[in-house]
Structure formats: structure tokens, C-alpha cells
Amino acid sequence: MISFNLDLYLVTDRLLSLCRPLEWVVEEAVKGGVTMVQLREKEASTLEFYNLAVRLKNILKPYNVPLIINDRLDIALACDAEGLHIGQNDMPYHIARKLLGKDRIIGLSVENLQDAVEANNLDVDYIGISPVFSTPTKTDTSPALGLEGIRGIMKISRHSSVGIGGINLDNAQDIIHAGADGISVVSAIMSAPYPKKMATELKNKIEKAKFLKQT
């Protein structure tokens, strides 16, 4: 299995990049402390998605940061990505695992307690608890779970987790204190004037929260 660190998980969105190249934003963010990158492209053609995935994989490789592809198993296979993230309405997990192989990372979105219970029967590598807070970056999700939702899911889940949805500097530590292993952000970094600086500040928040949990 490919090793990975869920601390600071960036999900991309080119529409939020302030007209800057996605590749530049991602590399700056990784320099600042991002530990995983998920490429999410809902509107791109297959060729455009593939080419972008290859460019990002080449950028991330020297930093040993895994590239996770959102939804598209074909793109993950084609670019030899480190992993795939699937939602409740995407490719069934057992099919994704069969095609992707045992050594690749597969993450699964869970939107409620029942999703988390069912995920316990799957050998996914992590779950994305979504959405924690309301967010304009993704409108096709269930109602916000809040911090109590994270606590409830983590009480019964056997998987590592990241919280996603409306997370920023002000609430990043709360996500860790509620039981998640890491945070996943979109606009907090993609739209930051200085992505590297923002990533560093978020990473510091996470590390501080984890330290306080251990003391």
C-alpha cells in the first residue's frame, strides 16, 4: 500500500484559482504543507482531465505527495495515480478495488451515520466526512453534519477520516478535536492570495490541535 498522510488534503477547483494556473497553486500549496491532492474536474473533457492529471502527478512526485483522482477510475488508471476518491453514487467500491489493485489508495465520501456504518464493511483506506459545514463549492451534498456529525461518525467508524466542507483557518482545529484525522479544503487554499502561506497556517493549526489532543 502506498503510504499517505491525511493531515492537509487539498481538493482542486480551477474556477476558484483566481485565474492562476492550477499547477502553480497546487505546487505552492504542497510547499506550504499540503499532504495529499485530489484532482476534481467535473467539467473537463476526458483528454483535458488526463493531461492535467499527468502534469500534476509529475509535479507532486518529487514531494512524495499522492495524487488522488475524483470519481474517474479511467483517469486514475491512465495516469497511474496513487489513488481514487469515490462518492456514494460513483463506481462501486469492490469494482474500483478490483480494477485499481490492492496497493492503491481508495477514499469514500460518507454523508451520514448509515454511510459510515456501511463503509465499515469495505476495506477503503479513508473516509471523507462531507459536508461538515455548508459550502458553495459543492451543492450536491446532504445537509451539513456539523462537529457533532463528525463525533458521531468517528465513534463507530473503523477508518481514518478527513472532514470536508466549509473548513478554514477559523474552524480547522475544531475538526481535529471532533475526531477527524485531517482536514480537506478547497477554496481556503485555491482562492487564497498566497496558497503556500495559507497551507502553512492550516498545517500549523492541525499540528497544534493534534498536539493538544495527545496532552
N, C-alpha and C positions, 0 to 999 in steps of 0.2 A: 504493500500500500504506500502511496505517495504521502509523505508527511505534510501536515498543514497546520496552520495557526489561525484560529478564528477571531483573534483579538479585534482587528480592524479590517472589515470586509467591505470593499468598495464595489458597488453596483453602478455600471456606467449608464449614462444617458446623454447622448450628444446634443440634444435640444437644450440641456441645462449647462452646457460648457462655455457659455458666453462667447460663442463663435471662435473658440480656440480649438486647435487640433486635439482630438480625443487622446491620441498617443502622448502628446505633451502633458496633458492633465494627469493621465494615469501614471506616467513616469515620475512626475513631480510628487504625486501622492505617495507612491511607493518609496521615494527617497525620504519622505516625511514619516513613514511608519506603517503604511497600509500593508497588511499581511496576506490578503487574498483579493483577487479581482474577478468579478463576474461581468462578462460581456453580454449586455442585454440589448438586442436590436429587433424591435417589433416591426419596424417599417422598412428595413433594408432588404434588398434583393438577396438571393442566396449567394451570388457571386460577391456582392459588396460585403456581406456578412463574413464570408470565408476570408476574403482578402484582409479585412480588418482584424479578424481573429489571428491570422498568421503574423501580421505586424505586431500585434500586442504580445503574442507568445514570444516573439524574438526579443521584444523589449524587456519582458518580465524574466526571461531565463537567467540572465546574469545575476538577478536579485534573488533567485530561488523562490519567487512568488508564484503560486499556482494560478493558472488561467482556468476559470470555470465558465462554461457556456450556458446561457439561459435557454431552456426549452429544447433547443435544436440539437438532437442527438447526431444528425448527419454532419453538422458543422463541427461538433466536438470530435467526431471520428476523423473527419477530413483534415483538420488542422492538428490532430494529435494533442488536444488539450488535456490538461491534468484532470479535468472533471466536468460534470454536468449538474445543473440545478433544474429540478422539475417541480411543477405545481400539482395541485390536486386534479387538474383536468388535462395534464400532459401525458406523455408516454408512460405507461405503467412501469413501476419500478423494476419488476422482475425481467421485463423485456429490455429495459435500459441497461440493467446489470449484465444480462446475458451478452448483449452486443458490445458494451463498453469494456467488460472484463472486470476481474476481481481487484485489480491493482489501481483502478481509477476512483476518484472521489465522486460520490453522488450525494447531493443535498436535496432535501424535500421541504417544500413550504407546508406549514401547518397553520390553520386559521382558527382552530378551536380545540377544545379538550378532546373531542372524539377523534379528530385528525391525529392528535398526538398519541392516543391510545392505539389506533390502527398502525401508526408508524413504528410502534414498539415491536410489531411483528415483522418488520423489514430491517434488513441489515444496511440501512442508509448510514452515511458517515457523519451527517449532522442534519439538524432541522433548522429551518428559518421560521421563527415565530412572527407572523405577519397578519395585519399590521398592529404594531404596538400602539402607535398614535395615528390619528388621521393625517393623511399626506396627499398633496395634489399630484405627486409624481406617479401614483398608480391608483386608478379609480375603480378597478375591477376586483376589489378585495372585500372581504367581510368587514363588519363593524370593528372599530378599534378595540383591542383587547385590554389595553392599559397595563400597568405594572402588576395588578392583581392577576391578570391573564397569564403573564409570564410565570408568576409564582405558582399558579395552579398547574400549568403545563409542566413546569420543571419538577414538581412534586411527583409526577407519575411517569415522566419521560426517562428512558434509559440512554438517550442520545445527547451528544454535545449540541449546543444551540447558539444561534445569533438572533438578536431581536432586530427587526427592521420596520421602518415606517415612522417618519416624523422625528427621527433621532438627530440630535445636535449637541453642541457643547454644553448646553444647559441641562440636558437630561441623560447624557451618556453614562454617567456614573450610576444613575438610578437603575438602568438596565442591568448592569453587572450586579448591583446589590439585590435585585429581584431574582437573580439566579441564572441569567444567561451567561454563556462563556465569552461572548463577544458582541460587538455591535456591527450592524450593516447600515451603511449610509449611501445616499445618492446625492441629493442637492447640497448637503452640508459640505461636501468636497467638490463636486462637479461645478458648483456655482460660486465657490469661494474665490475671491480675488487672488489669493496665494494658496493654491492647493497643498503645497508642501508644508507650509506653516500650519494650515488647518489640520492636516493629517497628524502633524507632530503634537499639536494641542489635544486632539482627540485621543491619541495614543497615550499621552501623559495622564489624561483623565481615567482611561481604562486601567492603566498600571497602578494608579493611586487607589482606585476602587478595589482592585484585586488584593492589593497590599492590606487595605483596611479590613477586608473580609477574612484575611488569614490571621489577623492580630486579635 
